[in-house]
Amino acid sequence: MSELTFLGTGTMGLPMARNLVTAGFDLRVWNRSPDRPTPLLQAGARLCEDPAAAAHGATTMITMLSDAGAVLETAAQALPTLGDGATWIQ
């Protein structure tokens, strides 16, 4: 199964990410507020310390962030570390 990264586990991102980890995806997560992804960790997701670490070598990255500024800041860190041919879903 592909390595999947989910950046942004707030109000919308948390249930979306929970569905992915429950479906069996190898899910790495990151959130600006580090306590937000706690329920995902209990379900099997792995918390990463920053967007670059979360995205490193991933085949797919999903961002679910609050505004364009947050997306641009997070993507600047994460995109250079994605795997070759990776897909970014925003």
C-alpha positions in Angstrom: 0.0 0.0 0.0 1.2 3.5 -0.7 2.8 5.7 1.9 0.4 8.6 2.6 1.0 11.9 4.4 -1.8 14.0 5.8 -0.9 17.6 6.8 -3.6 19.4 8.8 -5.7 17.4 11.2 -8.1 20.0 12.4 -11.9 20.0 12.2 -12.1 18.7 8.6 -8.8 16.9 8.4 -9.1 14.7 11.5 -12.1 12.7 10.3 -10.7 12.4 6.8 -7.4 11.2 8.1 -9.1 8.8 10.5 -11.0 7.2 7.6 -7.7 6.7 5.8 -5.9 5.1 8.7 -8.9 2.9 9.5 -8.9 1.7 5.9 -5.3 0.5 6.4 -3.2 3.2 4.9 0.3 3.7 6.3 -0.4 7.2 7.4 2.0 9.9 8.6 0.4 13.0 10.0 1.4 16.5 11.0 -0.5 19.4 12.5 0.5 22.9 13.6 -1.1 22.2 17.0 0.7 18.9 18.0 -2.2 17.7 20.2 -4.8 17.6 17.5 -3.7 14.3 15.8 -3.7 12.3 19.1 -6.8 10.3 18.2 -5.1 9.3 14.9 -2.1 8.0 16.8 -4.3 5.7 18.8 -5.6 4.4 15.5 -2.2 3.7 14.1 -1.0 6.9 12.4 2.5 8.1 13.0 3.1 11.7 14.1 5.9 13.6 12.5 7.6 16.7 13.9 7.3 18.8 10.8 5.9 18.8 7.3 9.2 17.8 5.7 9.5 14.7 7.9 5.9 13.8 7.3 6.2 14.1 3.5 9.7 12.4 3.2 9.4 9.8 0.4 5.6 9.7 0.5 3.7 8.8 -2.7 0.7 10.9 -1.8 0.4 14.1 0.3 -2.9 15.6 1.4 -3.1 19.1 2.8 -6.2 20.3 4.7 -5.1 23.6 6.2 -7.0 26.7 7.3 -6.0 29.2 4.6 -3.7 29.9 1.6 -0.9 31.2 3.8 -0.8 28.0 5.9 -0.8 25.9 2.7 2.0 27.9 1.1 4.2 27.8 4.3 3.6 24.1 4.8 4.0 23.1 1.2 7.3 25.0 1.0 8.6 22.6 3.6 7.0 19.4 2.5 7.1 19.4 -1.3 10.9 19.1 -1.7 10.9 15.8 0.4 8.1 14.0 -1.4 8.9 10.8 -3.4 9.5 10.9 -7.1 6.2 11.1 -9.0 4.2 11.8 -5.8 0.7 13.3 -5.9 -0.3 16.3 -3.8 -4.0 16.7 -3.0 -5.1 20.1 -1.8 
